Amino acid sequence: MPRRFAGLRHRPPHARYDAIVVGAGIGGLVNAALLADAGLRTLLVEQHYMVGGYCSTFRRAGFTFDASTHFYRCSQPRDHHRASARPPGRRDALDQDGPGRHLPPSRRDVVRRAGGSHRVLAAVKARFPAEAGALDAFFADVRQAYVLGLQTYFRGQPGARFAEFEGLTVRAALDRHFHDPRLKLLLTADCPHWGSPPERTSFVFDSMLRLSYFLGNYYPAGGSQSFADELARAFEVRGGDILMSSCVERIRVADGRVRGIEVETLRGPLRGHYAIDADVVVSNADLVRTLECLLGDAASTPEAVRMELAAARRLRPSFPCFLTHIGLRDVPHADLVRAQGYYWRDWNPDTVGRDGLICKIFAPTVYDAELAPPGGAIVILQKVLEMDPATLTDWPAHKRAIESQVFDHLCRVLPGIEDHVVVRLSASAATAERYTLNLAGAMLGWEMAPDQLGPARPAIRSPIDGLYFTGHWTRPGGGVTPVMVSAMQAADEVLGRRALERRAGAG
């Protein structure tokens, strides 16, 4: 599929921009588009040859695979329209997914594919009639936490009851209401997508995800890359420049203020080194790498930056996610629909990263058949891992072992599936780190734990004048929607500063 944006291919970047955005993940793309829309001459720099970060795709043997799987909640197109020429929620761009699709199979004791929030809840009550009252009370808390989360983390306006939920984990909320371990596991829902166990996952953040799934999600036609490419195209329509395959080597700082970047374009006709001036740099890159490597050597780093780095290193990153991508031929559609879901070997959801979760089976061609050649289909096996990549010495052996484990499980779920495989390949934490430069291949930046949200999470405004952060390493948190909110908040910070400087100059 041809990309929808041009990128700088034959003309080098200008010597000066109003703003430079480092990293073309979703946070960087949205932020760059907003700055360009406000009239700032903006450059977006990306070290990979694709935009999107984790929201990107790659092709093998005619199959289009998501680098990491995503669903999108588009309940407020006007917010997304700030960054895109058309709202991502349009049905010609995104195919809707039924709200109950992601409930975990709980050892196949499962309520799946119910059509709406009321029917999902009715189905769960029918399976657990003794817990009907507790379910009503639990979802009343979920709805309250959802609203409070939007007000607090997205709008910066904590509600009166926020303190009641602020320190609550998913595990504590489940234990407060339920006794049946099967129901607790079922209601863990998409907690594995947060990259942390329920005992360390914020109930408020989980509620925001949970109700989004109940209200309805969308899968982008063409895979996640189509969403990212559309944002890149929207940025260029607004006059922005995109410099691909280019690694920022340094963010230049003088007199306590950002002055620009030094960047190397690694391939193509623009290959070479560039020094580009700007008074504003927004980093959507890994936060530790930004603070430790891009701001110069430790001897010249301001004390405030060293303190920020030390505080960041005390935070826990989310788990990495192991993915096995499989292209199939002549597999019945109904079999793939039936196979989708989470598969657990342990009733305790806190073992999610310690092999309690066997894997999640996801078949994107259920939603978009054109991702595969005619007669083909795609399955992606996902397994989050609680691990320290720095301690692993034999990555090939690790990769073979995990791939064998999840593929063997697929063969048990769909006997004979091995005879239909056209292509199979896997991505480990090392793969994620290599392509995204994310610390330890983390899925979603820092964990969304109660003690790592709000003021405990790195701020969007850095200690360096003119340097800002966006993405899942900063506030409000990880996931596509929170990252877009981060990008909007960073744009507001930049534009607010610019307005103040103009008023000061006029005075």
N, C-alpha and C positions, 0 to 999 in steps of 0.2 A: 504494500500500500504506500503510495507516494506521500511524503510528508506535506503538510499544508502550509508550511512557512518556508521562506527562502534562506535566511541566515546569511551572514557575511561570507561570501565565497571568493570574490574577485577584488573587492575593495577593502583595504585595511580599516580598522576602527579609527574613529577620529582621535585626535590628540587630547581632546577634552570633552567631558560630558558633565551634565548637571548631577547625574547619579549613576552609580555602577552597582549592579546586583550580581552577587557571586553565587552561582548554583541555580540551575534551571529545574529544580524540583517544583512541585505544585506551589509551595510558598514563594519561591523566587519568581515563577511565572506570573502569579497573581499580583505580587508586589510590583514587579516591573511594569505590568500593564496598567496598574493604577497610577504609578508615577508618570508614565508616558501620557496617560489620559489627562493628567493634570497639567500637561505642558512641559514637563521636564525632559530634556534630551537625555535618554537613558540607554545604557549598554547592559546587556545580560550576558554573562560569561559562564560557559558550561564546559567542564573537563571531559565529558563523555561526547560521543557522536550522536546521541539521542537526547531529547529533552524529556522531562517527566520524573527523573529519579526512579523511585519504586513504581511510579505510575507510568511504566513504559512497557514495550513489547519487543520481542525478537522473533525471527522466522527461522524455521528448520524444516526441510523436506516439504515445503508448502503449507506448513501449519504456523499459525500466528499465536505465540504464547505470551501471556502476561508475565512480566518479570516478577511481579507479586500481585496477588489477586485483590481486587477492590470492588466494593459497591459504593454507590453515591446516593446521599440523601439530598434532594433538591426541592425542599418544601418552600423556599423563599427565592425564586428565580431573580427577583430584583437585586438581591445581594450579590449573586453570582454575575449578574449582568454588569455590575461595576467593572468586572475584569474581562468580560468576554463580549464579542460582537453579538452573540445571541446566547440566551440563557442555556446552560448545559442541560436543563430539565426538559428540553423539547423532545418529543417522542421520536423525531427523526434522528436524533443523536443518541438516545438512550432507550434501552428496553427495560421494562419494569419487571421486578422480581417480586414474587409473592412474599408477604411479611414473615410467614412462618418457616421459610425455607432453611433458616440457619439454626433452628433449635437442635441441640445435640442429641444423637441417637440414644445415649444412655444405655449402652449394651443392647441396642435395638429395642429397648423399651421406650417408644418414641411417639411423639405427636408431631407430625410433619405436614407441611404444605397446606395448612389452614389458610383461609382466604383473607382474613382481616383481623384486627386486634381483638374484636369481640368474639369472633369465632375461635381464634387461638386460645383465648382465655377460657371459653366454654369447653373446648376440647381438653385442656389441661384439667379443668374441674371435673369433667366426666371421668378422667383417668384417676384422679385423686379426690374423690368426693368428700372425704373427711377433712380435707385441707381447703375447702371452698372459701370459708370465711377468712382464713389466713391469706389466701391468694388475693382476695379483695383488698385486705389491709396492706399487703406487700405492694400491690400495684398502685394503691393510693400514695404510698411513699415514693414509688418510682416516678409517678407523675409530678409530685411535689419537688423531688430532687432534680428532675429534668428542667422544670421552670427555674428553680434556684440556680442550677448550673449555667443556664443561658444568661440569666441576669448577672451572675457573679463573674464567671470566667470569660464570657463573650462580650458583655456590656460593661463590666466593672461596677455593677450596682447590686451589691449583696442584698438579698431579701431578708425580712425579719427572722425567718426560721432557718437561715443558712447554717448557723452555728450548730443546729441540731443534727445536720447531715455532714458537715464539713470533714470530720474525722472518721466517718463511717466507711468501712470496707465492704465489698460485696459479700465476703464470708460472714461478717458480723450482721449484715442485713438479713441474709438467709437464715442464720442461726436465730435471729430475733423472732422470725415468723414461723419457721418450719422445723419438723422433726424427721420426716422421711428422707433418707439420703438419696433416693431415686429422684425425688422432686427437686432437691437442692442441686443435683447434678444437671437436671433438665433446665433449671432456671439459671444456671451458670451462663447459659446462652452463648454469646460470642466472646466471653471473657478471654479465650485464647488469642483473639485478634488484638487484645490490648498488650500482649507480650509480657504478662505478669500473672501470677496466681491470684485467685480471688481474695486470699488473705492479705494481699498487698495492693489490690486494685480499688480505686476510689468508687464508691457506690454512686456518687453524683455523676462522674464521667461515664460509668457503665450505664446509668439510667438514660443519659443522653443518647447513647448508642442504641440501647434496647428499644426505646420508644421510636427511634428513627426506623428501625427494622420493622416494628409493628405498623408504622404508618406507611411504609412502602419504600423500596430502594430502586436504584436503577443500575444497570450494567451497560457501559458504553458500547454501542455498536462499533465494532472494529477493535475492541479491547481498550485498555487504559491509555494506550498511546494516542488514540483519537481525541481523548479529552485533553491531554497535555499539548498535543499539536494544535488543537483549536485555540488554546490559551496563547501559545506562541504566535499563531497567526494574528490573533487579536492585538497582541503587543506590537507586531510589525505594522499593522494597519494604523496604529496610533503613532507611528514614526520611530519605534524602537529598533535598535540593532542587536542581533544575537551573534555572538562569537563562539562557535562550537569547537570541540576538541582542543580546548585551551585551558591550561592549568594556571590558576593564580598563584604566583610564587611569594608575593608579599603585598600587604596593604601598607602603603606609605603613610607615615605619620610624622608630622613636624610641629613643634610647639604645642603638643597636646591635642592636635587636630588632624583629621584625615586629609590627605592631599591627593590620593589616587591609588593606583595599583601598578604592579609589575606582573606581566602575564606572558606565558609562552604558549603559542599555538603549535601543537605537536604534529599536525599533518595537514596536507592540502596545500593549495597555492599560497595561502597566507602564512605558511609555516615560518616561525621566527619569534623574536622577543619584542614586546611592546611595553612602553611606559606611558600610562594614560592618566591624565589628571582628572580629579573630581573632588568636590567638597563633601560628597555623601557617598558612603559605601554601605550597602545592605548585604549582610552575609546570611545566605540560606545554606551555607556549608556546615559541616560538623563543627560544633561549638568549641570543643577542645582543640581541634586542629586550627581553628581560626585564632583562638587566644594564644596557643602555644607556638604555632609555626608561622602564621601569616603576619603577625605583628612584629616580627624581628626576633633577635636573640634575647635571651633572658636578661642580660646585663643592661640592655637599653629599654626593657619593658617597664612601663610605669607600675608603681606599687599597686594601684587600683586594679590593673589588669591581672597582676599576679594573684591578688586576693580573689578576683572573679574566677580565675582558673582553678585555684585551690578549692573554692566552693563548688565548682562544677564537678571536679574529680571526686567529691564526696557523694555525689548523686549516683543512683543505681540506673544503668541503662536497661531498657526493655530487652526481652529475649531476642535472639536472632531466630529466623524462621527457615527451616530446611524445606526446599521445594523440589519435587520430582515432576517434570513435565513430560507427558506421554501423548504422542499422536497415535490415533487408532484408526482402523479401517473396518467397516461393516459390523459395527456394534449397535444393537437396537437402541433407539432413543429412550424407550421406557426403562431399559436396564440402567442407563446412566442417571435418569431422574430418580429411580429407586435407590441407587447406591449413594447419592449425595448425602453428606452430613458428617458429623463428628463421631468418632469411634473411640471409646474409652476402655481401658482394662482395669480401672480403679474407680471406686465410687467416690473417692476424695478428689474434688477438682483442684485442690492445691498441689497435687502431684502432676499438674498439666505439663510442666517442662521437664519432669523427671520420669518420663515414659508412662505416666498415667494416661495421657492422651496418645493413642496409637498414631492417629493422623486424622486430618479432615480430607474428605474426598470432594472435589469441586470439579464440575464439568461445564466450563464456560460456553461450549457449543450448544448446551441446552437453551441458552439465551441468544446466541448469535452463531448460527450454523456456518456463516461465511468465514469464520476463523480457521476452518479446516477445508481441505480440498473436497470435491464432491464424494459423498460416501464416507467421509472421514469424521472424526470426533476428537475432542481433546479432554483429557483428565489431568488435573493438577493435584498432587498429594502434598499436603502441608503438615509440617510437624514443628511446633515450637520447642526449643531446647534451652533448658536452664544450664548454662555452661560458661566457662571462662575460656574464650578462644586462645588466649595467651598461653594457656597450659597445654594445648594440644600440639603434639609434635608430628603426628602422622595424619595429615589431612586426607590423602587419598584413601587410606584405610577407613577413616571416619566416614568419608563420603560413601564408600562402597557398603559399609555396614548399615547406615541409615537408609540408603536407597533400597537395599535388599529387604530390610524390615518392612518399609511402607509398601513396597511393590508386592511382597508376599501377602500382605494383608489385602491388597486390592484383588489378588488372585483368589483369596478365600471368599471375598464378597461377590466377585464376578468370576466364577470358575470358567477356565478356558480363555480368559482375556489375554493371556500371554501370546496366544496364536494370532491376535489381531494387532499387535504392536508394530507400528511403522518406525517410530523414532522414540527414544527415551533418553533423557538427560536430567541431571540434577544440579542444584545450586545450594551451596552451603553458606555458613556465615562468612567464610573467607571470600566467596564469590560476591556476596552482598557488599562487603567492605571494599573489594577491589573496584567495583563499578560505581559505588555511591560515595566512597570514602567515609561512610558512617562508622563511628567507633564500634568495634567488635561486631559489625554487621547488624547493629540494633534495628529492630523493626520500626520503632516509633519514638526514637530519641529516648529521653529519660522516662522511666516508669511513670504511669499516671496513678501514683500512690497518694493518699491524703497528705503525707508529709513532703511531697514533691510537687505540689500544685500551688497556685496563687503566688504569694511573695516568696515561697521556698523555691520557686522555679526561676531560672535566669530571666532577667527583664529584657524587653525589646530594645531599650536604649542602653548602649554599652558605656563603660567608663571613659571611652575616647569620644571626644566631640566629633560628630559627623558619622560615627560608626553605629549601625543598628543590626539587630539580629531578627531573623524570622525563621519559621519552620518548627519542626517538632522538638528541637532542643531548647526552645524558649517558651514563653507563655502564649496561649493557654495550655497547649498540650499536643499530643500526637493524634494522627488520623486526618483524613482528607479535609473534613470540615473545620476542625480546630486549626489546622495549618493555614487554611484560607482566611480564617478570622485573624490569625497572627499576621498574615500578610497585609490585611486591611489595617490592622492596628499600627503596624510599622509604617505603612504609607501615611497614615494620619499623623504619626510622630514627625516624619520627614517634612510633610507639607506644613504642619504647624510651626516647625522650626523655621521654615523658609518664610512663612508669613510674618513671623516675629522679626526676622532679620530685615525684611522689606520695610516694615513699619519703623524699625529703628533707623534705617537708612533715610527714610523719608522725613523723620523727625530731626 
